[in-house]
Amino acid sequence: MNKSGRVFYTSDLHLGHNRVADIRGLGFAHDDLIELRWKMNVKPEDTVWVLGDVAMSGFDYALERIRTWPGTKHLISGNHDPVHPMHRTATKELQKPRWTETFATIQPFARKKLAGLDIMLSHFPYEAYGDGEHRPGSRYNEYRLPDVGGLLLHGHTHGKERLHDNQMHVGVDAWDFRPVNQETIIQEFKGAAS
């Protein structure tokens, strides 16, 4: 736990994305449920790392909404976020206040030390896992971190899997539409290692 509060991780919010809302079986309640679960868990002094795919379009709507939610927010950009380096206009998009007023930092990946564990953060799982169990193939391999045996937190798959091998999926689909706290992540990784 950091001095200013707890730390959470999440991904694949897809706010305002009707197709994903329907696939998730939530329809019009989709965005409200994600917001409710966020607010039930995250306090103003907490930190939340969003591992990509804030929305697919309608970013003004999505970012304005997220901006009001509690916690200091950091973005690890995903393939649907126009600030990800895969997009030719990412540099221009990064300069827009809608991003910088919502997120304290924006980057394509990060490295954290959690209770002695060295963990990488990326929107994408390692290439060998592909796009998830229910989605054949592995897109965007040039933007994935190489699997050199390290631990990884990721999103992207939209699956229900959580811990698999040396990776953990922190997407809302796997965690009942709520951010997962850092203590749970540490326990899961340490439990798998024992």
Buried (B, 14 or more C-beta within 10 A) or exposed (E): EEEEBBBBBBBBBBBBBEEBBEEBEBEEEBBEBBBEBBBEBBEEEBBBBBBBBBBBEBBEEBBBBBEEBBBBBBBBBBBBBBBBEBBEEBEEBBEBEBBEEBBEEBBBBBEBEBEEBEBBBBBBBBBEBBBBEEEEEBEBEEBBBEBEEBBBBBBBBBBBBBBBBBBBBBBBBBBEBBBBBBBBBBEBBEEEEE
